[in-house]
Amino acid sequence: MLYAHEVILNELAQGLRPVDEGVEWFQGLSEGDQRKVLHALVLFCGQARACEKDVPESIARSGIRPTHTPAVMLTKWRFGMEALPACELIKSFRLLVALFSIADTRRRTLHCASGCGHAWHNLPDPPRAAT
C-alpha cells in the first residue's frame, strides 16, 4: 500500500498529474512535511536508479537555473536538499521531481515495459476536479 504522498510523487513522475499541481500541493505542506517529501524523493530517485548523466536534463525540465543551490548540489551529485533553507525547498522539489521522472521513465521502459507488479507503476488515473 502506498502512502498518499507516495502516490502523488509517482503521479508527478509518470505525468499523470501536472507539475504545477504538484508544486501547489507541496507549497501547502508544513515546512517539516516538505522536508520529509524531499527526503522521500531522494530515496525514490535512488530506487529508480537516477544517475549523474540525468542531471542536465533534470535541471532543464525543472525550470530552475543551473546556478540555484539545489542544481549546483545535484551537479556535484549531492542529495541533502531537505537540509537546505526553506527558500530553496520548492526549487529542490521541482528538481527532484524532474530527476525522478527521468529515472523512473527509463526504468519503466527498460525493466517494466511488459508489465510489472510495482504498485507505483500501476496507478489509476487521478481524479480531476470538475470544471
Buried (B, 14 or more C-beta within 10 A) or exposed (E): EEEEBBBBBBBBBBEBBEBEBBBEBBEEBEEEEBBBBBBBBBEBBEBBEBEEEBBEEBBEBBEBEEEBBBBEBBBEEEBEBBEBEEEBBBBBBBBBBBBBBBBBBBBBEEEBEEEEEBEBBEBEEEEEEEE
